[in-house]
Amino acid sequence: MLTKPFEMPVQQLKAAGLNLTNRVHYQLTPEELVEDTLRNNQGRLSDTGALVINTGKFTGRSPRDKFIVKDELTATSVDWGNFNNPLEEHFFERILEDVRSHLNGRPELWIRDAYACAAPEYRLNIRVINELPSMNLFSHHLFLRPSEEILEQFEPDWHILSAPGLELDPERCGTRQGNATVVSFKHRMILIAGSAYTGEIKKSVFSILNYLLPQAKEVLSMHCSANLGPTGDTALFFGLSGTGKTTLSTDPCRKLIGDDEHGWDNEKVFNFEGGCYAKCINLSEEKEPEIFHAIRPHALVENVTFYPGTNRINFDDASLTENTRVAYPIHFVENIVPDETGGVPKNIFFLTCDAYGVLPPISRLTREQALYYFISGYTAKVAGTEAGVTEPKATFSACFGAPFIPLHPGRYAAMLGDRIATHGVKVWMVNTGWTGGAYGTGSRIKLSYSRAMIQAALNGHLDEVEYHKDPVFGLMVPDHCPGVDSKLLTPRNTWENGAAYDQQAGELAGQFIRNFEIYSGMVAPAVKAAGPSA
């Protein structure tokens, strides 16, 4: 926490295109940012003292409206297509002009200097310029907070200009609609217009790190959480939203390194961020006590509702969105690694929420299988979480983070494969989804079972048991696991109708195979062969 006020870097801000005729708040404390949000009638306090806001039209990211400026730096290095949408330079200049004009016309602005990457040698200085104090509070929580010594000499490497109140003209700006998030590596700028969803800020920085670190530093950037065991062993948890990445890495028996974004060089794993951005739909003290108790003064809670006539949050209400979130600095979690770094991992877990109910709750992967399933990045959406989804729907997101990876997925997979081989890392797949049937007929695997299986893998107990091979997916499945009913370990045994299981497993295997066809030409034959059989 800063102990003295700092002078606003006026000349640097003018160079960024701000005229400073409005009232500018620089490097405010969380208390002051909460006060400003309440003063502007943009939020409410919950009974725990957390600040609750509504992000308006957008309650999640808008990947189709994320653009990278296509210029001499990016034309041949970015893997264009899918989520990497190109934007011509002249459109960027127009959007920048509109964003600057909009911000300069606001009565107040909130500006924060922060940085990404806990490892000092990779530190990226970031200046965030917001028109909303709540988004500046989010930036305080999610990025790393400079010491007074660092702040006195701070010069930004990148600027983020956030203008949620600006509606772009799509024809003039080359965008799909009135909102856009635009990254320019030449200008070292991120422009966010038309959306107040705070996650756009966080994931834009993750995207630029995913571009810069693998190329310039040979650092593998990863969409994963990480924690540290009592013996100093590091574990990584990859997974898409809803698979349990934050929940399972926030373990009272292990110290949290970070819950979402990390880098891995030749010697260590390090957090990119200074905080956590956890889902809080159906949150309870019993199931997720660390996250539940982080919802306290200065925490920022998004898009939840209150019980009628109270200021007590109803975490079970998804009427605004399933994607309810809470942002808080990492020190809100009691059991953390203070410098947010750990050694080379000994175990890697790929988390998937299989709504088809056919993947084993835990299985051991070979290096080739690890690369196959890493590139596949599978989970499944269930009915009710998205408009039009009435049955389980497979989702494949390369490297468990396709919207955030500007380079070709093969680049990240090759780096991961080299590290697995060099360090002898054990890789596991953990299904936190359904068993005994698909969503709607089966049941969700208990969180206590998932924790027990992960603990058994970390403690080496699964090194001492016999395994059998899953006939469809080729994964090695343990016959026994401490604290878990052995019947649960083999999915087919949990279904009343074995033929129905076979049909469902075959359907999911076919989706894996069809999805992987676009990557088959870039991987070794052994990796392609490591997937499920038709």
N, C-alpha and C positions, 0 to 999 in steps of 0.2 A: 504494500500500500504506500502511495506517495505521501510524504509528510509536508510538502510545501507546494504552493502553486507554481506553475511554469508559464513562462511568457509564450504567447502565441507566435509561431514562426511566420510572421506577416509576409516577408518577402517570398518565402517558399509557397505560401498559399496564393499570393498574387501570380506567381509563375504557373500555378495550376489553373489559373483562369478565374479565380474568385475575386470579386471587387471589394468584398468586406464592408460594404455599406450597411449590411444587416448586422444583427447581433450574433456574434460568434462565441460559442462555448467550447473551450479547448480543454481536453483531458479532465473532464469532470469525474467525480467519484460516483460509485453506484448510488449512494444516497441522493446525490444531487440529480442524477438522471431519473431516478424514480420520482423525486419531487417534481421535476419538469414534466414528466409524463402525466402525473396526476393534475398538475396545474393546467395542462392543456386538455384535460378531460379525454385522454387517450388510453386510459387503463383504470383498473381497480385493484385494490389490495385484497388478497384472500385472508382467511382467518389465520393463516400461518405467517402472514407478512409478505408473501411472494407477490410480485406484480403480475397481473393477468391482463393480457391484451388480445385484441382480435385483429388478425392480419388482413381482414377484408376479403376481397374477391379471390385472392390466391392463398390457399392454405397448404400449399406444397410447391415444389419446384415445377417449372414449365420447360422441360427439356427441348421441346420443339422450338422454343423461342430463345435458345442459347446460341450465340454466334461467336465465331473466331474470325478476326480480320485476316483475309487472305492476301498476303503480301510476299515480298522476297524472303522473309524469315520463315514463313509458314507454308508456302505453296507446295513444297515437296516433302516437308517433314510431318505435317499433320495427316492423320488417316481420315480423309474427308468422307462424309457420308454418315449414316446412322445419326448419332447425336452431335457430330462435329459439322455444324452448318457454316458454310463460308459466307462472309460479308465483304463486299468490295470496300476499298479504302475510302472512297468519297462518301459512302453512306456512313462510315464511322465518323468522319469529320462533321457530318450534319447532326448525327446523334449527340456527339460531344458538344456541339454548339447549343443544341436544345437543352441538354442536361445542365450545362453551365448557366444558361440563361434562366432556367427554372430555379436552380439553387440560389443564384444571385438575387432572385426576386422573392425569396422566402424571408419572412421577418426574423427567423432564427435559424442557425445551423449548429450542429454538434460535430466536433472534429476530434478524432482519436488517433494517436500514434501507438502502434503495436507491432508485433512481429510474429512470424511463423517459424517453426523448427526449433525444438529444444536443444539440439546440438549446435553449439555456437558457430562452428565452421560452415554451417548451411543456412544460417539465419537470413530471413528475408524481411526487411523492414516494410511496413505497410501503413499508409495513412488513409483512414476511412473518414469520408465526409458525408454526413447524414442530415436529412431534413426532419427526422424523427428521433427524439431522445431514446425511445425504447430500442431502436435499431443500434444506437450507439452503445447502449447497455449490453446488447447481445455481442457486439464487437469486443467490449471489455471482457466479457466472460469467455468467449470462444477463442480469442487469440491470446498469445503470450504477452504478458504485461511487463513493459520495460522498467528496469530499476531507475532510480533518479540519475545515476551516473550515465546510463545509456541514453536516457531521455534528453539530457543536457546537450548531447552531441548528435541527436537523431537526425538522419536524413532519409527520406523515404526512397525505397527501391521501386515501389508500386503505389499507385493511387486507386482507391475505390470511391467512385462518386455514385451515391445512392439517392435516387429521386423517385420514390414510389408514387408521388402525386402527379407525375408527368405522364401524359398520354401521348405516345408518339404517333406521327402520321405515317402509316405503313408505306404508302406510295413514295413519300419523300425520303424515308429512311431505309427502305429496302427490307423492312421487317415483315413478319407474317401478320402481326396485329399490333395493338397499341403498347404492349409490354415487350421488353427485351432485356437480356443480359448479354453484354458484348465484351469480349476480351481482345485487346490489342497488345501483342508482344512487342511490337515496335515502339508504341507509345508507353508501354508498361502501365496500362490503365485497364480498369474494369468499370464499365458503365452499367448501372442497373436502373431501368425505368419502368414505371407502371406496376410494380409489384412490391408489396410491403412484407412479403414472406421472408423472414430473416435468413432462412437456409440458403437463399441465393448468394448471400455474402460469403458464407462459409464454404460452400461447394465451388464457388468461382476461384477462391484461393487454392483449394485442393486441386482444381483443374490445372492451374498454372504450375503448381509444384510437380504434377504428374508429367508435365511437358519439360520443365527445366531440369529436374534432378536426375532422371535417367540418362539424359543426353550429356549434360555438362559435368555431372558429378559421379556417374555410375552408381547412383543410389536407387534402389528399388522402392518406388512409392506404392503404398498399399492402402486399400480401403479395408481396414481391419482394426480391431481393438487388440490391446496387449496387456498382459499382467505378469507379475513376477512372484515366484514361489518362495517359500521359506529358505530353500537351499540356493536361491539365486537363479533358478531356471526360468527363462522367458517363454511364454506361450503366446501365440497369435490366434485371433479368431476372425476369420473372414465370413462375411454374410451380408445379404441384402436386407433391406428394412423389414422388420417383423420376424426375423429368424432367431433373435435372442442375442445378438452381438454385444450390446451394452449390458444386458441382464447377466449373461453368463461370464463376462469378463469382470464384472463388479462383484467380486467374491470376497467375503469376509476373511477367508483363509489365505488370500493372496493379495499383493499390493497392486493397485491399478497404475499402469503406465499411461494409458489413454484409451478412449472408448470408440475411436472412429478412424483416425488417419495417422499413418506412421511411415517412416522411412527406414530402410535397412541397408547399411553399408557393409564393409568387410568385417567390422568389429562389433557393431551394436545395432539395436533398434531404438528409434527415438520418436517421440510424439511430435506431430506438426502443430498441435493446438495447445491451448491453455485451459480448456474447459470441456464440458459435455453437453450434448444436445440429445436428450433421451426422449423416446416416445413414452407417453404417459396414459395411453388409452388402457382402461381397466387396471390402472395402477393400484396396488394395495401394499400396506405396510408388511403384511405377512409374506408376500411373494417377493417383493423387491424393496427391502427396507432401506438400502443405501440411497436409491433414487427417491423414495418416498420422503426420507428425512432431508434430502437436499432441497425440497420445496419449502424454503424459508425466506426470511427477508433478503431482498436483492435478487433472488432467483426470478427468471422471466418465464412465465407460463403462457402458452399460445393456444387460442381457439378452444378453450374448455368452457363449460357452463357451470353455474352455481346451483345448488339446491334452492328451490324457490324461497324467497324471503331471507336468504342467508348469504354470507360470503364464503361458504364452504364449497370447495370444488367437487363437482360430480364427475369423477374420473371415468365412470362407465358410460357417460353420455357422448355418443358420436354424432349428434345431430349437426354439428358444424363441420366435422371431418373426423375420419379415423386417425388422421395424422396429427393428433394433439401432441404437443412437445413442451419440454422444459429445458431451458438453458441455464447453466450455472458454472462457476469456475471450478476447476478440478479439486481445489482444496475443500470444497463442500463435501467431498467424499473423505471419510476419515482415514481409510487405509490406502495410501497412495505412495508412489515413488516420487520423492520431492523433485528430483532433476528430470523426471519423465523420460528416463532412458533405461535400457536393459541390455543384457548381452545377446549374443546370437541365439535365436530360439532353438529349443530342443523339441518342441511340439507345435504343430500347426493344425488348427481345426477349421474345416469348411462346414459352416452351418447352413442348413437348408430346412425350410418349412415345407415338407412334402405333403400337400393336401390330397394327393392320390393314395397315400397310406401304404406305399409299396417299398420305399427305401428303408434299409436297416437303421435302427436308432443310433448305432455306431458301427463303423467299419474302418479297417486299416487299408491305406492306399499305397501302392507302389509309386515310385517317382513318375512313371509314365501316366499312371492313373491320376496322380496329383495334377499333372499338367492338363490332362483331358478335362477334368472336372473344374479346374481353375479357369480355363478358357471358356467352359460352358457357363459357369456362374449361375447355377440353377436354384430357383425356389418356385413356389406356386402361390398364386392369389386364390382367395376363397370367396365364395358368394357373399355379397353384402359389403365388400370393401371397395368396390369400384362399380360405377354405373354399367349395367349390361352384363356383369359377371354373375351367372346363375349356377355355375358348377366350377370345379377346380380348373385353373388355367395356368399352364406352365409358363414361367418367365425365365428367359435366359439373358444374363447380363455379363458380358465378357469381363473376366478378371474381378467379378463381383462388384463392378463399378463402371459399366460401359458409358454412362452419361458424363463421366469425369475424366476419361482417358483420351487425350488428344493423339497419342501415338498409336501405332498398330498394336493390337493385343499381343501379337507374337513377341514384341519387344519385352513386355513385362513378364510373359510366360518364360522366355528364355532366361531372364535374370533369376526368376524364382527357381527354375530347374537347376541352374548352376549352383545356387546357394544350398538347395536341398542335397545335391550330390556332394558338395564340398564339405558340408558340416554334418552329414548324416542325420538330417532332421526327420522325425517321424511325422507323418501326415495322416489325419483322420477325417472322415466325414461323419457329421452328427446330424441326424434328422430330428428336428424339434417339432415336427408336424404331427401327422395322424398315424394311427395304428389300428388294426382290426377292421379296416374299411376306409373308404375315402371320406372327405369332409361331408358331414350330413348323416353318415351311418357309423363310422368309426369314432374313436375318441382321441383327443389331443394327448400326446405323450407328456406325462407329468414333468413339471420343471424339476422336481426332486430327482427323478430318474436321469434326466439329462445331466444334472449336476453330478450325480453319482458316477455316471459313465465317464465324464470328462475327468473327474477326480481320479478314477481308476487308471485312466490313460496317463495322467500326469505323474501318478505315484509309481508307475511301472507295473501295476498289478495285471494289466492286460498283456504284458510281455510273458506272463507265466501260464497262460491258458491256451487251450486248443482252439483252432479256427476252422471254419468251413467256408467254402466259396459260394457266394450267391450266384445261382445259375443264370440269371438274366443280366445283372449289372457287373458281374465279375469281381465284386468287392469281397475282401476277406472279413468274415463276421466272427466275433468271439463267441464261443459256446457258453461261456459263463462271465459274469461281471458282478463284483460285490455290490450288494444293495439293490439288485435289479432282478426281477423274475426272468429266468432263462428263456421262458416261452416268448417273452417280448422281443428278444434279440433277433429272432427269425420272423420277419413280417408275415410270411405265408401262414405260420402257425397260429397267428392271432385272428385270421379271417375265418368266419364260419364256412364260407364257400371257397374252396381252393381254386376252382376253375375261374371264379370271378377275380380272384387275386391274379391269376396267370394272365387273364385278359387285360386287366388294368396295368400290370407291370409291363406287358408287351407294348401297350399303347404309349406309356411314358418312355420306354426304351426307344421306340420309333421317333418320338419327338427329339430326344437327345441326338440320335443319328442324323436326322434331317437338319437340325440346327448346326451340327458340327461340319456339315459339308462345306460351308463357306471358309472354314479354317483348315480343311484337310490338306490343302496344297502347301501350307506353311509349316507343318510339323513333321517330325520323323514318323515313319510308318508304325513304329512301336507305340507312339502316342495315340495315333488314330485307332490302332487296334485295342487300346486300353479301355475303350468305351463299352457300353452295353452291347449285347448281341441282339440281332433282329428277332 
